[in-house]
């Protein structure tokens, strides 16, 4: 019961912050950091190992041999570039992603469903994606700083974090599609039809009494 109240309280707090202005501002900031990584920091690191995908760009995970091959191919300069500025930037992005996409999902769906609908808990998926992104980054730092003594357990855990980050992030993106579709549709969703019908009935009753 307490956990349900806390979740409801968190969703309620996020609903209060999920204005179009806040969503737009966060989206611009999030995309600015993302594009900076895609166009500058990731290509810089990738240039040291052009034939091997970076950990961040391996949504299906990686094996221990693949991790060692990448770290070896990067060399000292490439590993340093991975630590900074790439991972430094990637410690900013997950937080922005989590907040931005959570608020965006609430902003989109809250306009179409009841405020207490459990469907709004889907807005927690970007938060999970951001958390696993942070775990991934921490473990990548660990792999870089311990190279060449990188254990199989460390790589396996890092790979799992990458898989989960990719899964939650992908689902978060996909959820935007029906959200925007609902935004442009007319009339309430089925979940809020009861409220609308009861409201109409109340108006009719009031009219009859008058």
Buried (B, 14 or more C-beta within 10 A) or exposed (E): EEEEEEBBEBBEEBBEBBEEEBBEEBBEBBBEBBEBBEEEBBEBBBEBBEEBBBBBEBEEBBEBEBBBBBBBBBEEEBBEBBBEBBBEBBBBBBBBBBBBBBBBBBBBBBEBBBEEBEBBEBBBBBBBBBBBBBBBBEBBBBBBEEBEEBEEEBBBBBBBBBBBBBBBBEBBEEBEEEBEEBEEEEEBBEBBEEEEEEEEEEEEEEEEEE
